[in-house]
Amino acid sequence: MKNGNKDNEGNNGIFINGQQRKFYLIGRSFKIGNIIGTLILVLLIGKSLLGV
């Protein structure tokens, strides 16, 4: 036990509270969604340009 605070265990002490962790995960999911969406659009544009 580092400091006896059970909320910070498993977070490696990066986040102060659960709300900060929640907002971090939401932002991270948006980033991942944007990357996946961009890849899909690139594939569709490439497909249409090549006439496949």
N, CA, C and O atoms as CSV, one atom per row, in Angstrom:
chain,resi,resn,atom,element,x,y,z
A,1,MET,N,N,0.825,-1.178,0.000
A,1,MET,CA,C,0.000,0.000,0.000
A,1,MET,C,C,0.870,1.243,0.000
A,1,MET,O,O,1.747,1.407,0.848
A,2,LYS,N,N,0.619,2.099,-0.945
A,2,LYS,CA,C,1.440,3.293,-1.049
A,2,LYS,C,C,1.051,4.322,0.000
A,2,LYS,O,O,1.856,4.694,0.854
A,3,ASN,N,N,-0.219,4.784,-0.077
A,3,ASN,CA,C,-0.631,5.837,0.849
A,3,ASN,C,C,-1.962,5.515,1.514
A,3,ASN,O,O,-2.517,6.365,2.211
A,4,GLY,N,N,-2.484,4.317,1.319
A,4,GLY,CA,C,-3.725,3.921,1.949
A,4,GLY,C,C,-4.969,4.385,1.226
A,4,GLY,O,O,-6.076,4.116,1.691
A,5,ASN,N,N,-4.829,5.080,0.095
A,5,ASN,CA,C,-5.968,5.559,-0.666
A,5,ASN,C,C,-6.320,4.522,-1.721
A,5,ASN,O,O,-5.546,4.296,-2.651
A,6,LYS,N,N,-7.471,3.896,-1.585
A,6,LYS,CA,C,-7.847,2.820,-2.497
A,6,LYS,C,C,-8.232,3.339,-3.875
A,6,LYS,O,O,-8.196,2.569,-4.835
A,7,ASP,N,N,-8.599,4.617,-4.015
A,7,ASP,CA,C,-8.968,5.168,-5.313
A,7,ASP,C,C,-7.777,5.255,-6.256
A,7,ASP,O,O,-7.933,5.125,-7.470
A,8,ASN,N,N,-6.592,5.473,-5.703
A,8,ASN,CA,C,-5.415,5.634,-6.550
A,8,ASN,C,C,-4.727,4.319,-6.873
A,8,ASN,O,O,-3.840,4.285,-7.726
A,9,GLU,N,N,-5.117,3.237,-6.212
A,9,GLU,CA,C,-4.484,1.956,-6.509
A,9,GLU,C,C,-4.919,1.495,-7.887
A,9,GLU,O,O,-6.100,1.572,-8.224
A,10,GLY,N,N,-3.982,1.020,-8.682
A,10,GLY,CA,C,-4.269,0.597,-10.033
A,10,GLY,C,C,-4.124,1.714,-11.041
A,10,GLY,O,O,-4.063,1.449,-12.241
A,11,ASN,N,N,-4.066,2.954,-10.591
A,11,ASN,CA,C,-3.892,4.093,-11.493
A,11,ASN,C,C,-2.436,4.540,-11.538
A,11,ASN,O,O,-2.096,5.484,-12.250
A,12,ASN,N,N,-1.592,3.875,-10.792
A,12,ASN,CA,C,-0.181,4.228,-10.682
A,12,ASN,C,C,0.017,5.649,-10.153
A,12,ASN,O,O,1.068,6.247,-10.381
A,13,GLY,N,N,-0.978,6.200,-9.448
A,13,GLY,CA,C,-0.845,7.517,-8.852
A,13,GLY,C,C,-0.875,8.660,-9.839
A,13,GLY,O,O,-0.482,9.774,-9.493
A,14,ILE,N,N,-1.332,8.421,-11.064
A,14,ILE,CA,C,-1.349,9.478,-12.071
A,14,ILE,C,C,-2.533,10.412,-11.833
A,14,ILE,O,O,-2.398,11.630,-11.947
A,15,PHE,N,N,-3.687,9.844,-11.504
A,15,PHE,CA,C,-4.909,10.623,-11.375
A,15,PHE,C,C,-5.186,10.942,-9.912
A,15,PHE,O,O,-4.951,10.121,-9.026
A,16,ILE,N,N,-5.685,12.142,-9.678
A,16,ILE,CA,C,-5.999,12.565,-8.319
A,16,ILE,C,C,-7.298,11.909,-7.851
A,16,ILE,O,O,-7.393,11.451,-6.713
A,17,ASN,N,N,-8.297,11.865,-8.733
A,17,ASN,CA,C,-9.572,11.262,-8.361
A,17,ASN,C,C,-10.185,10.536,-9.556
A,17,ASN,O,O,-9.633,10.555,-10.656
A,18,GLY,N,N,-11.321,9.901,-9.328
A,18,GLY,CA,C,-11.982,9.124,-10.376
A,18,GLY,C,C,-12.494,9.977,-11.517
A,18,GLY,O,O,-12.525,9.524,-12.661
A,19,GLN,N,N,-12.899,11.215,-11.225
A,19,GLN,CA,C,-13.424,12.081,-12.281
A,19,GLN,C,C,-12.323,12.448,-13.276
A,19,GLN,O,O,-12.570,12.500,-14.481
A,20,GLN,N,N,-11.133,12.698,-12.789
A,20,GLN,CA,C,-10.013,13.022,-13.674
A,20,GLN,C,C,-9.704,11.834,-14.576
A,20,GLN,O,O,-9.436,12.004,-15.766
A,21,ARG,N,N,-9.740,10.634,-14.009
A,21,ARG,CA,C,-9.500,9.417,-14.785
A,21,ARG,C,C,-10.577,9.233,-15.842
A,21,ARG,O,O,-10.281,8.828,-16.966
A,22,LYS,N,N,-11.849,9.534,-15.484
A,22,LYS,CA,C,-12.949,9.381,-16.426
A,22,LYS,C,C,-12.768,10.316,-17.623
A,22,LYS,O,O,-12.929,9.895,-18.769
A,23,PHE,N,N,-12.435,11.580,-17.362
A,23,PHE,CA,C,-12.245,12.526,-18.461
A,23,PHE,C,C,-11.056,12.147,-19.334
A,23,PHE,O,O,-11.090,12.343,-20.549
A,24,TYR,N,N,-10.004,11.606,-18.723
A,24,TYR,CA,C,-8.855,11.142,-19.494
A,24,TYR,C,C,-9.265,10.009,-20.430
A,24,TYR,O,O,-8.874,9.997,-21.597
A,25,LEU,N,N,-10.045,9.063,-19.928
A,25,LEU,CA,C,-10.471,7.933,-20.755
A,25,LEU,C,C,-11.408,8.377,-21.872
A,25,LEU,O,O,-11.348,7.845,-22.980
A,26,ILE,N,N,-12.275,9.352,-21.586
A,26,ILE,CA,C,-13.168,9.877,-22.631
A,26,ILE,C,C,-12.349,10.549,-23.734
A,26,ILE,O,O,-12.593,10.315,-24.918
A,27,GLY,N,N,-11.385,11.377,-23.351
A,27,GLY,CA,C,-10.534,12.037,-24.344
A,27,GLY,C,C,-9.732,11.045,-25.158
A,27,GLY,O,O,-9.566,11.206,-26.367
A,28,ARG,N,N,-9.240,10.023,-24.494
A,28,ARG,CA,C,-8.466,9.001,-25.191
A,28,ARG,C,C,-9.331,8.231,-26.185
A,28,ARG,O,O,-8.877,7.907,-27.282
A,29,SER,N,N,-10.578,7.937,-25.806
A,29,SER,CA,C,-11.468,7.218,-26.716
A,29,SER,C,C,-11.800,8.076,-27.941
A,29,SER,O,O,-11.919,7.552,-29.049
A,30,PHE,N,N,-11.950,9.387,-27.750
A,30,PHE,CA,C,-12.178,10.267,-28.899
A,30,PHE,C,C,-10.978,10.259,-29.835
A,30,PHE,O,O,-11.150,10.250,-31.054
A,31,LYS,N,N,-9.766,10.263,-29.290
A,31,LYS,CA,C,-8.569,10.229,-30.118
A,31,LYS,C,C,-8.509,8.941,-30.932
A,31,LYS,O,O,-8.225,8.965,-32.130
A,32,ILE,N,N,-8.779,7.816,-30.273
A,32,ILE,CA,C,-8.750,6.526,-30.966
A,32,ILE,C,C,-9.838,6.477,-32.039
A,32,ILE,O,O,-9.602,5.971,-33.136
A,33,GLY,N,N,-11.033,7.002,-31.727
A,33,GLY,CA,C,-12.121,7.048,-32.701
A,33,GLY,C,C,-11.774,7.906,-33.902
A,33,GLY,O,O,-12.116,7.558,-35.032
A,34,ASN,N,N,-11.099,9.021,-33.671
A,34,ASN,CA,C,-10.691,9.889,-34.780
A,34,ASN,C,C,-9.672,9.200,-35.677
A,34,ASN,O,O,-9.727,9.335,-36.899
A,35,ILE,N,N,-8.750,8.468,-35.080
A,35,ILE,CA,C,-7.747,7.758,-35.873
A,35,ILE,C,C,-8.407,6.682,-36.729
A,35,ILE,O,O,-8.096,6.547,-37.912
A,36,ILE,N,N,-9.320,5.916,-36.128
A,36,ILE,CA,C,-10.002,4.853,-36.875
A,36,ILE,C,C,-10.867,5.450,-37.982
A,36,ILE,O,O,-10.873,4.938,-39.102
A,37,GLY,N,N,-11.590,6.517,-37.686
A,37,GLY,CA,C,-12.420,7.176,-38.692
A,37,GLY,C,C,-11.591,7.724,-39.837
A,37,GLY,O,O,-12.003,7.635,-40.993
A,38,THR,N,N,-10.433,8.288,-39.539
A,38,THR,CA,C,-9.549,8.812,-40.578
A,38,THR,C,C,-9.053,7.685,-41.478
A,38,THR,O,O,-9.007,7.840,-42.698
A,39,LEU,N,N,-8.684,6.565,-40.888
A,39,LEU,CA,C,-8.222,5.426,-41.691
A,39,LEU,C,C,-9.323,4.911,-42.611
A,39,LEU,O,O,-9.060,4.579,-43.767
A,40,ILE,N,N,-10.543,4.842,-42.111
A,40,ILE,CA,C,-11.656,4.382,-42.948
A,40,ILE,C,C,-11.887,5.345,-44.104
A,40,ILE,O,O,-12.087,4.912,-45.239
A,41,LEU,N,N,-11.863,6.653,-43.827
A,41,LEU,CA,C,-12.046,7.633,-44.896
A,41,LEU,C,C,-10.935,7.559,-45.932
A,41,LEU,O,O,-11.202,7.671,-47.129
A,42,VAL,N,N,-9.702,7.375,-45.498
A,42,VAL,CA,C,-8.583,7.259,-46.437
A,42,VAL,C,C,-8.773,6.036,-47.325
A,42,VAL,O,O,-8.535,6.100,-48.532
A,43,LEU,N,N,-9.199,4.930,-46.738
A,43,LEU,CA,C,-9.432,3.728,-47.534
A,43,LEU,C,C,-10.553,3.933,-48.549
A,43,LEU,O,O,-10.437,3.489,-49.691
A,44,LEU,N,N,-11.640,4.601,-48.146
A,44,LEU,CA,C,-12.745,4.842,-49.071
A,44,LEU,C,C,-12.343,5.803,-50.188
A,44,LEU,O,O,-12.714,5.597,-51.343
A,45,ILE,N,N,-11.593,6.842,-49.855
A,45,ILE,CA,C,-11.144,7.797,-50.876
A,45,ILE,C,C,-10.182,7.108,-51.840
A,45,ILE,O,O,-10.286,7.286,-53.054
A,46,GLY,N,N,-9.250,6.325,-51.308
A,46,GLY,CA,C,-8.330,5.591,-52.171
A,46,GLY,C,C,-9.044,4.614,-53.070
A,46,GLY,O,O,-8.678,4.446,-54.233
A,47,LYS,N,N,-10.066,3.966,-52.532
A,47,LYS,CA,C,-10.842,3.012,-53.326
A,47,LYS,C,C,-11.566,3.729,-54.473
A,47,LYS,O,O,-11.592,3.234,-55.600
A,48,SER,N,N,-12.145,4.885,-54.182
A,48,SER,CA,C,-12.875,5.609,-55.223
A,48,SER,C,C,-11.935,6.192,-56.266
A,48,SER,O,O,-12.286,6.255,-57.444
A,49,LEU,N,N,-10.736,6.622,-55.850
A,49,LEU,CA,C,-9.786,7.175,-56.811
A,49,LEU,C,C,-9.224,6.096,-57.729
A,49,LEU,O,O,-8.957,6.349,-58.904
A,50,LEU,N,N,-9.046,4.905,-57.195
A,50,LEU,CA,C,-8.507,3.814,-57.997
A,50,LEU,C,C,-9.606,3.117,-58.822
A,50,LEU,O,O,-9.307,2.333,-59.722
A,51,GLY,N,N,-10.857,3.407,-58.509
A,51,GLY,CA,C,-11.953,2.823,-59.269
A,51,GLY,C,C,-12.196,1.362,-58.947
A,51,GLY,O,O,-12.706,0.618,-59.785
A,52,VAL,N,N,-11.842,0.951,-57.758
A,52,VAL,CA,C,-12.031,-0.457,-57.390
A,52,VAL,C,C,-13.447,-0.679,-56.933
A,52,VAL,O,O,-13.812,-1.800,-56.578
